[in-house]
Amino acid sequence: MTKLISLTEGVLGEEVNVKPNKIVAGHEPDKTNIFLQAMFQAATSGIDTAPIVRRILGLDDGEQAEADDGQDEAQAQAMAQAQAEEEAARQQAEAEAEAAAAAEAKRQKKKE
C-alpha cells in the first residue's frame, strides 16, 4: 500500500494525505476515497510510470534499460491495439444507434 501511495504521489507530483494502515483497516473512508480518486487520476494521466516505479523499488536504471526497450515497444503496440479496438467499438455503437433510429422512424411511420 505504501508503494502504491508513493507511485500515485510521484505521478501527480503532490502529496496524498493518507496512511496505509488506516486504509487497510477501513478507517478514514473520506481520505481513502480521496486517495482512490487521486489513484484514478494517476492511472489515467498517460504518464510513463516506469521511472517512478524503478525509483520506488530501488532498481538501478542501467539494469532495467534493456528490459524497458522491449516493454516500451510492447506498450506502444498494446496502446495502438487498444485505440483500434476503441475506434471499432465507437463505430459499432454509432451503427447500432443509426439502426435503432431507423427502426424507430419506421415504427412511427407505420403508426401514421
N, C-alpha and C positions, 0 to 999 in steps of 0.2 A: 504494500500500500504506500509505503514511504517513497519508493521509486516511481510509482505512478503519479504521486503528487509532485515529485521533483520534475518528472517529464512534462506534466501539464504546466507547471510554472516556467520551465525552460522554453516551451513553445510559445506561451503567451507573453513571457517577459515580465510577469508580475507575480507577486506572492499570493498564494491561495491560503487563507486563514482557516485551516482545518488541522485536526490531529488524527493521525491514522488509527490510534486506539479508540477514539471516540466514534469514528466511522464504523469500525468493525463491531463495536459494542452496541451500535444502534442509537447512540446518544447524539445530541445536537443535530437533529434531522434538517433543520434550516441551513446550517453550514454545510452539511453533506449535500443537500440539494444544490447549493451554490457551487460546490466543488464539481458535482456531476455536470452542471451546465458549463463550467469552465473546461472540463474534460471534453465535452462535446465540441466546444469552440476550437480547442486544440486539435482534436481529431479531424475536424472538417476544414482546418485552415489551409491545408495543402502544403504546409511547411515540411521539409525533409527532416525527419526526427532522428535519422541515423547518427549524426554527430552528437546530438544531445544524449541519446541512449548510450553511445560509447563513453561519453564523459561520466554519466551516472554509473555505468558498470565498471569504470576504471580501465577500460581497454585502451591499448596503445593504437593510435591511428595507423602506424606502419603495419601492424599485424592484420588490420582489417582492410587495408587498401585493395588487395586483390579480391577479396570476398565482396566488397562493396561494388566493384565494377560489374560483376555478374548480377548482383542484386539490382543495381540501377537499370541495367538492360531489361531485366525481368519486370521491374516495376513499370518501366515505360511501356512494355508490351501489355502488361495487365491493365494499365490505365487506358491504352488505346482500345483494347478489347472491351473494357467497361464502357467507354464512351460510345463505341459502336453498338453495344447492346442497349444502352440507354436511348440512343437515337432510334434504333429499331422499335423499341417499346413505345417511344413517343409517336412514331409514325403509325404503329398499330392502334394505339389509343385514338389517334386522330381519325383513322379509317373507321374504327368502331363507332366513334361519335357521329361521323357523317352518315354511316349506315343507319344508326338509330334515329337520326334526324330525318332521313329519307323515309324510314318506316313510319314515323310519327306523321309526317306530312301526308303519306299515303292513307293512313287511317283517318286523318282529318278530312281528306278529300272524299273518302267513302261515306263519311257521316253527312256530308253536304249533299 
